[in-house]
Amino acid sequence: KKFEAAMRGHLPAHQVQAILAATADPAKLDAMPIHRFLELFTV
């Protein structure tokens, strides 16, 4: 909740949802290339 609230103050809602979806499954997150993960935070 704290992570989500912090993101909502800085990123559009669709971007926050994409980040939350990517981080919901640890195995899926581990398999994601780092550059793809960092792209989720690009404003």
CHARMM-style PDB file with segment names, atoms N, HN, CA, C and O in Angstrom:
ATOM      1  N   LYS     1       0.828  -1.196   0.000  1.00  0.00      PROA
ATOM      2  CA  LYS     1       0.000   0.000   0.000  1.00  0.00      PROA
ATOM      3  C   LYS     1       0.871   1.259   0.000  1.00  0.00      PROA
ATOM      4  O   LYS     1       0.594   2.210  -0.732  1.00  0.00      PROA
ATOM      5  N   LYS     2       1.909   1.263   0.810  1.00  0.00      PROA
ATOM      6  HN  LYS     2       2.135   0.491   1.404  1.00  0.00      PROA
ATOM      7  CA  LYS     2       2.786   2.431   0.894  1.00  0.00      PROA
ATOM      8  C   LYS     2       3.499   2.664  -0.447  1.00  0.00      PROA
ATOM      9  O   LYS     2       3.608   3.798  -0.913  1.00  0.00      PROA
ATOM     10  N   PHE     3       3.979   1.578  -1.052  1.00  0.00      PROA
ATOM     11  HN  PHE     3       3.890   0.657  -0.673  1.00  0.00      PROA
ATOM     12  CA  PHE     3       4.650   1.647  -2.349  1.00  0.00      PROA
ATOM     13  C   PHE     3       3.688   2.192  -3.401  1.00  0.00      PROA
ATOM     14  O   PHE     3       4.049   3.071  -4.183  1.00  0.00      PROA
ATOM     15  N   GLU     4       2.473   1.670  -3.416  1.00  0.00      PROA
ATOM     16  HN  GLU     4       2.180   0.956  -2.781  1.00  0.00      PROA
ATOM     17  CA  GLU     4       1.464   2.106  -4.381  1.00  0.00      PROA
ATOM     18  C   GLU     4       1.117   3.577  -4.181  1.00  0.00      PROA
ATOM     19  O   GLU     4       1.022   4.322  -5.157  1.00  0.00      PROA
ATOM     20  N   ALA     5       0.929   3.999  -2.961  1.00  0.00      PROA
ATOM     21  HN  ALA     5       1.006   3.394  -2.169  1.00  0.00      PROA
ATOM     22  CA  ALA     5       0.594   5.396  -2.673  1.00  0.00      PROA
ATOM     23  C   ALA     5       1.714   6.330  -3.115  1.00  0.00      PROA
ATOM     24  O   ALA     5       1.456   7.409  -3.648  1.00  0.00      PROA
ATOM     25  N   ALA     6       2.946   5.918  -2.894  1.00  0.00      PROA
ATOM     26  HN  ALA     6       3.156   5.041  -2.460  1.00  0.00      PROA
ATOM     27  CA  ALA     6       4.087   6.743  -3.298  1.00  0.00      PROA
ATOM     28  C   ALA     6       4.143   6.883  -4.815  1.00  0.00      PROA
ATOM     29  O   ALA     6       4.425   7.964  -5.332  1.00  0.00      PROA
ATOM     30  N   MET     7       3.875   5.799  -5.522  1.00  0.00      PROA
ATOM     31  HN  MET     7       3.646   4.921  -5.102  1.00  0.00      PROA
ATOM     32  CA  MET     7       3.900   5.861  -6.990  1.00  0.00      PROA
ATOM     33  C   MET     7       2.769   6.719  -7.524  1.00  0.00      PROA
ATOM     34  O   MET     7       2.956   7.478  -8.475  1.00  0.00      PROA
ATOM     35  N   ARG     8       1.595   6.602  -6.918  1.00  0.00      PROA
ATOM     36  HN  ARG     8       1.443   5.986  -6.146  1.00  0.00      PROA
ATOM     37  CA  ARG     8       0.436   7.358  -7.405  1.00  0.00      PROA
ATOM     38  C   ARG     8       0.658   8.867  -7.344  1.00  0.00      PROA
ATOM     39  O   ARG     8       0.036   9.619  -8.094  1.00  0.00      PROA
ATOM     40  N   GLY     9       1.533   9.303  -6.464  1.00  0.00      PROA
ATOM     41  HN  GLY     9       2.038   8.692  -5.855  1.00  0.00      PROA
ATOM     42  CA  GLY     9       1.836  10.720  -6.377  1.00  0.00      PROA
ATOM     43  C   GLY     9       2.752  11.211  -7.482  1.00  0.00      PROA
ATOM     44  O   GLY     9       2.931  12.417  -7.654  1.00  0.00      PROA
ATOM     45  N   HSD    10       3.339  10.273  -8.242  1.00  0.00      PROA
ATOM     46  HN  HSD    10       3.193   9.293  -8.102  1.00  0.00      PROA
ATOM     47  CA  HSD    10       4.334  10.660  -9.241  1.00  0.00      PROA
ATOM     48  C   HSD    10       4.090  10.116 -10.645  1.00  0.00      PROA
ATOM     49  O   HSD    10       4.650  10.629 -11.614  1.00  0.00      PROA
ATOM     50  N   LEU    11       3.266   9.089 -10.761  1.00  0.00      PROA
ATOM     51  HN  LEU    11       2.812   8.671  -9.974  1.00  0.00      PROA
ATOM     52  CA  LEU    11       3.076   8.428 -12.051  1.00  0.00      PROA
ATOM     53  C   LEU    11       1.593   8.349 -12.410  1.00  0.00      PROA
ATOM     54  O   LEU    11       0.739   8.351 -11.523  1.00  0.00      PROA
ATOM     55  N   PRO    12       1.283   8.280 -13.710  1.00  0.00      PROA
ATOM     56  CA  PRO    12      -0.109   8.107 -14.136  1.00  0.00      PROA
ATOM     57  C   PRO    12      -0.662   6.747 -13.674  1.00  0.00      PROA
ATOM     58  O   PRO    12       0.093   5.794 -13.480  1.00  0.00      PROA
ATOM     59  N   ALA    13      -1.958   6.678 -13.506  1.00  0.00      PROA
ATOM     60  HN  ALA    13      -2.571   7.452 -13.664  1.00  0.00      PROA
ATOM     61  CA  ALA    13      -2.613   5.468 -12.992  1.00  0.00      PROA
ATOM     62  C   ALA    13      -2.295   4.229 -13.822  1.00  0.00      PROA
ATOM     63  O   ALA    13      -2.054   3.161 -13.259  1.00  0.00      PROA
ATOM     64  N   HSD    14      -2.289   4.349 -15.147  1.00  0.00      PROA
ATOM     65  HN  HSD    14      -2.484   5.217 -15.605  1.00  0.00      PROA
ATOM     66  CA  HSD    14      -2.018   3.175 -15.989  1.00  0.00      PROA
ATOM     67  C   HSD    14      -0.596   2.650 -15.776  1.00  0.00      PROA
ATOM     68  O   HSD    14      -0.352   1.447 -15.870  1.00  0.00      PROA
ATOM     69  N   GLN    15       0.319   3.542 -15.496  1.00  0.00      PROA
ATOM     70  HN  GLN    15       0.121   4.519 -15.420  1.00  0.00      PROA
ATOM     71  CA  GLN    15       1.709   3.147 -15.260  1.00  0.00      PROA
ATOM     72  C   GLN    15       1.842   2.455 -13.896  1.00  0.00      PROA
ATOM     73  O   GLN    15       2.564   1.467 -13.761  1.00  0.00      PROA
ATOM     74  N   VAL    16       1.152   2.977 -12.909  1.00  0.00      PROA
ATOM     75  HN  VAL    16       0.566   3.780 -13.018  1.00  0.00      PROA
ATOM     76  CA  VAL    16       1.158   2.359 -11.579  1.00  0.00      PROA
ATOM     77  C   VAL    16       0.595   0.941 -11.675  1.00  0.00      PROA
ATOM     78  O   VAL    16       1.142   0.015 -11.075  1.00  0.00      PROA
ATOM     79  N   GLN    17      -0.486   0.769 -12.421  1.00  0.00      PROA
ATOM     80  HN  GLN    17      -0.930   1.521 -12.908  1.00  0.00      PROA
ATOM     81  CA  GLN    17      -1.093  -0.559 -12.573  1.00  0.00      PROA
ATOM     82  C   GLN    17      -0.128  -1.524 -13.245  1.00  0.00      PROA
ATOM     83  O   GLN    17      -0.044  -2.688 -12.853  1.00  0.00      PROA
ATOM     84  N   ALA    18       0.601  -1.056 -14.253  1.00  0.00      PROA
ATOM     85  HN  ALA    18       0.533  -0.111 -14.572  1.00  0.00      PROA
ATOM     86  CA  ALA    18       1.566  -1.911 -14.946  1.00  0.00      PROA
ATOM     87  C   ALA    18       2.688  -2.345 -14.002  1.00  0.00      PROA
ATOM     88  O   ALA    18       3.120  -3.497 -14.039  1.00  0.00      PROA
ATOM     89  N   ILE    19       3.153  -1.440 -13.171  1.00  0.00      PROA
ATOM     90  HN  ILE    19       2.803  -0.504 -13.141  1.00  0.00      PROA
ATOM     91  CA  ILE    19       4.215  -1.754 -12.209  1.00  0.00      PROA
ATOM     92  C   ILE    19       3.712  -2.749 -11.168  1.00  0.00      PROA
ATOM     93  O   ILE    19       4.406  -3.710 -10.835  1.00  0.00      PROA
ATOM     94  N   LEU    20       2.514  -2.518 -10.662  1.00  0.00      PROA
ATOM     95  HN  LEU    20       1.951  -1.737 -10.933  1.00  0.00      PROA
ATOM     96  CA  LEU    20       1.944  -3.430  -9.667  1.00  0.00      PROA
ATOM     97  C   LEU    20       1.738  -4.825 -10.257  1.00  0.00      PROA
ATOM     98  O   LEU    20       1.976  -5.827  -9.583  1.00  0.00      PROA
ATOM     99  N   ALA    21       1.300  -4.889 -11.503  1.00  0.00      PROA
ATOM    100  HN  ALA    21       1.106  -4.075 -12.051  1.00  0.00      PROA
ATOM    101  CA  ALA    21       1.106  -6.182 -12.162  1.00  0.00      PROA
ATOM    102  C   ALA    21       2.443  -6.900 -12.328  1.00  0.00      PROA
ATOM    103  O   ALA    21       2.530  -8.113 -12.135  1.00  0.00      PROA
ATOM    104  N   ALA    22       3.475  -6.154 -12.684  1.00  0.00      PROA
ATOM    105  HN  ALA    22       3.404  -5.169 -12.841  1.00  0.00      PROA
ATOM    106  CA  ALA    22       4.799  -6.751 -12.896  1.00  0.00      PROA
ATOM    107  C   ALA    22       5.419  -7.243 -11.595  1.00  0.00      PROA
ATOM    108  O   ALA    22       6.192  -8.200 -11.604  1.00  0.00      PROA
ATOM    109  N   THR    23       5.095  -6.609 -10.492  1.00  0.00      PROA
ATOM    110  HN  THR    23       4.466  -5.831 -10.485  1.00  0.00      PROA
ATOM    111  CA  THR    23       5.704  -6.979  -9.213  1.00  0.00      PROA
ATOM    112  C   THR    23       4.841  -7.940  -8.393  1.00  0.00      PROA
ATOM    113  O   THR    23       5.262  -8.377  -7.322  1.00  0.00      PROA
ATOM    114  N   ALA    24       3.657  -8.272  -8.872  1.00  0.00      PROA
ATOM    115  HN  ALA    24       3.315  -7.917  -9.742  1.00  0.00      PROA
ATOM    116  CA  ALA    24       2.746  -9.142  -8.125  1.00  0.00      PROA
ATOM    117  C   ALA    24       3.241 -10.590  -8.047  1.00  0.00      PROA
ATOM    118  O   ALA    24       2.993 -11.282  -7.060  1.00  0.00      PROA
ATOM    119  N   ASP    25       3.932 -11.038  -9.081  1.00  0.00      PROA
ATOM    120  HN  ASP    25       4.133 -10.476  -9.883  1.00  0.00      PROA
ATOM    121  CA  ASP    25       4.397 -12.425  -9.144  1.00  0.00      PROA
ATOM    122  C   ASP    25       5.925 -12.445  -9.106  1.00  0.00      PROA
ATOM    123  O   ASP    25       6.570 -12.083 -10.090  1.00  0.00      PROA
ATOM    124  N   PRO    26       6.510 -12.863  -7.982  1.00  0.00      PROA
ATOM    125  CA  PRO    26       7.977 -12.846  -7.854  1.00  0.00      PROA
ATOM    126  C   PRO    26       8.713 -13.635  -8.948  1.00  0.00      PROA
ATOM    127  O   PRO    26       9.770 -13.202  -9.408  1.00  0.00      PROA
ATOM    128  N   ALA    27       8.176 -14.769  -9.364  1.00  0.00      PROA
ATOM    129  HN  ALA    27       7.317 -15.121  -8.990  1.00  0.00      PROA
ATOM    130  CA  ALA    27       8.831 -15.571 -10.403  1.00  0.00      PROA
ATOM    131  C   ALA    27       8.829 -14.829 -11.737  1.00  0.00      PROA
ATOM    132  O   ALA    27       9.825 -14.827 -12.461  1.00  0.00      PROA
ATOM    133  N   LYS    28       7.708 -14.208 -12.048  1.00  0.00      PROA
ATOM    134  HN  LYS    28       6.899 -14.210 -11.460  1.00  0.00      PROA
ATOM    135  CA  LYS    28       7.589 -13.438 -13.287  1.00  0.00      PROA
ATOM    136  C   LYS    28       8.532 -12.229 -13.248  1.00  0.00      PROA
ATOM    137  O   LYS    28       9.159 -11.888 -14.251  1.00  0.00      PROA
ATOM    138  N   LEU    29       8.621 -11.599 -12.099  1.00  0.00      PROA
ATOM    139  HN  LEU    29       8.111 -11.876 -11.285  1.00  0.00      PROA
ATOM    140  CA  LEU    29       9.510 -10.453 -11.931  1.00  0.00      PROA
ATOM    141  C   LEU    29      10.969 -10.880 -12.094  1.00  0.00      PROA
ATOM    142  O   LEU    29      11.752 -10.182 -12.738  1.00  0.00      PROA
ATOM    143  N   ASP    30      11.331 -12.012 -11.519  1.00  0.00      PROA
ATOM    144  HN  ASP    30      10.695 -12.579 -10.996  1.00  0.00      PROA
ATOM    145  CA  ASP    30      12.698 -12.535 -11.652  1.00  0.00      PROA
ATOM    146  C   ASP    30      13.065 -12.813 -13.108  1.00  0.00      PROA
ATOM    147  O   ASP    30      14.211 -12.619 -13.514  1.00  0.00      PROA
ATOM    148  N   ALA    31      12.095 -13.263 -13.883  1.00  0.00      PROA
ATOM    149  HN  ALA    31      11.165 -13.421 -13.553  1.00  0.00      PROA
ATOM    150  CA  ALA    31      12.343 -13.605 -15.283  1.00  0.00      PROA
ATOM    151  C   ALA    31      12.393 -12.373 -16.188  1.00  0.00      PROA
ATOM    152  O   ALA    31      12.887 -12.448 -17.313  1.00  0.00      PROA
ATOM    153  N   MET    32      11.886 -11.249 -15.703  1.00  0.00      PROA
ATOM    154  HN  MET    32      11.485 -11.188 -14.789  1.00  0.00      PROA
ATOM    155  CA  MET    32      11.836 -10.032 -16.515  1.00  0.00      PROA
ATOM    156  C   MET    32      13.230  -9.413 -16.631  1.00  0.00      PROA
ATOM    157  O   MET    32      13.918  -9.237 -15.626  1.00  0.00      PROA
ATOM    158  N   PRO    33      13.649  -9.083 -17.862  1.00  0.00      PROA
ATOM    159  CA  PRO    33      14.934  -8.395 -18.022  1.00  0.00      PROA
ATOM    160  C   PRO    33      14.900  -7.042 -17.298  1.00  0.00      PROA
ATOM    161  O   PRO    33      13.872  -6.366 -17.276  1.00  0.00      PROA
ATOM    162  N   ILE    34      16.015  -6.668 -16.720  1.00  0.00      PROA
ATOM    163  HN  ILE    34      16.851  -7.217 -16.738  1.00  0.00      PROA
ATOM    164  CA  ILE    34      16.063  -5.440 -15.919  1.00  0.00      PROA
ATOM    165  C   ILE    34      15.679  -4.210 -16.733  1.00  0.00      PROA
ATOM    166  O   ILE    34      15.030  -3.303 -16.213  1.00  0.00      PROA
ATOM    167  N   HSD    35      16.070  -4.169 -18.000  1.00  0.00      PROA
ATOM    168  HN  HSD    35      16.597  -4.906 -18.423  1.00  0.00      PROA
ATOM    169  CA  HSD    35      15.728  -2.986 -18.796  1.00  0.00      PROA
ATOM    170  C   HSD    35      14.219  -2.866 -18.994  1.00  0.00      PROA
ATOM    171  O   HSD    35      13.700  -1.753 -19.080  1.00  0.00      PROA
ATOM    172  N   ARG    36      13.513  -3.981 -19.069  1.00  0.00      PROA
ATOM    173  HN  ARG    36      13.935  -4.885 -18.999  1.00  0.00      PROA
ATOM    174  CA  ARG    36      12.043  -3.936 -19.183  1.00  0.00      PROA
ATOM    175  C   ARG    36      11.421  -3.419 -17.879  1.00  0.00      PROA
ATOM    176  O   ARG    36      10.475  -2.632 -17.902  1.00  0.00      PROA
ATOM    177  N   PHE    37      11.961  -3.868 -16.758  1.00  0.00      PROA
ATOM    178  HN  PHE    37      12.730  -4.508 -16.740  1.00  0.00      PROA
ATOM    179  CA  PHE    37      11.453  -3.412 -15.469  1.00  0.00      PROA
ATOM    180  C   PHE    37      11.669  -1.908 -15.312  1.00  0.00      PROA
ATOM    181  O   PHE    37      10.764  -1.191 -14.884  1.00  0.00      PROA
ATOM    182  N   LEU    38      12.846  -1.437 -15.650  1.00  0.00      PROA
ATOM    183  HN  LEU    38      13.581  -2.020 -15.998  1.00  0.00      PROA
ATOM    184  CA  LEU    38      13.140  -0.009 -15.512  1.00  0.00      PROA
ATOM    185  C   LEU    38      12.304   0.841 -16.461  1.00  0.00      PROA
ATOM    186  O   LEU    38      11.973   1.982 -16.139  1.00  0.00      PROA
ATOM    187  N   GLU    39      11.960   0.300 -17.625  1.00  0.00      PROA
ATOM    188  HN  GLU    39      12.229  -0.627 -17.887  1.00  0.00      PROA
ATOM    189  CA  GLU    39      11.103   1.023 -18.569  1.00  0.00      PROA
ATOM    190  C   GLU    39       9.733   1.324 -17.966  1.00  0.00      PROA
ATOM    191  O   GLU    39       9.098   2.313 -18.332  1.00  0.00      PROA
ATOM    192  N   LEU    40       9.279   0.482 -17.050  1.00  0.00      PROA
ATOM    193  HN  LEU    40       9.795  -0.321 -16.753  1.00  0.00      PROA
ATOM    194  CA  LEU    40       7.982   0.707 -16.413  1.00  0.00      PROA
ATOM    195  C   LEU    40       7.962   2.012 -15.616  1.00  0.00      PROA
ATOM    196  O   LEU    40       6.901   2.603 -15.416  1.00  0.00      PROA
ATOM    197  N   PHE    41       9.130   2.457 -15.165  1.00  0.00      PROA
ATOM    198  HN  PHE    41       9.991   1.977 -15.328  1.00  0.00      PROA
ATOM    199  CA  PHE    41       9.219   3.659 -14.338  1.00  0.00      PROA
ATOM    200  C   PHE    41       9.532   4.920 -15.136  1.00  0.00      PROA
ATOM    201  O   PHE    41       9.600   6.011 -14.569  1.00  0.00      PROA
ATOM    202  N   THR    42       9.722   4.780 -16.442  1.00  0.00      PROA
ATOM    203  HN  THR    42       9.666   3.894 -16.902  1.00  0.00      PROA
ATOM    204  CA  THR    42      10.050   5.931 -17.277  1.00  0.00      PROA
ATOM    205  C   THR    42       8.839   6.843 -17.405  1.00  0.00      PROA
ATOM    206  O   THR    42       7.743   6.404 -17.754  1.00  0.00      PROA
ATOM    207  N   VAL    43       9.057   8.102 -17.119  1.00  0.00      PROA
ATOM    208  HN  VAL    43       9.947   8.458 -16.836  1.00  0.00      PROA
ATOM    209  CA  VAL    43       7.961   9.080 -17.175  1.00  0.00      PROA
ATOM    210  C   VAL    43       7.849   9.643 -18.566  1.00  0.00      PROA
ATOM    211  OT1 VAL    43       6.988  10.483 -18.825  1.00  0.00      PROA
TER     212      VAL     43
END
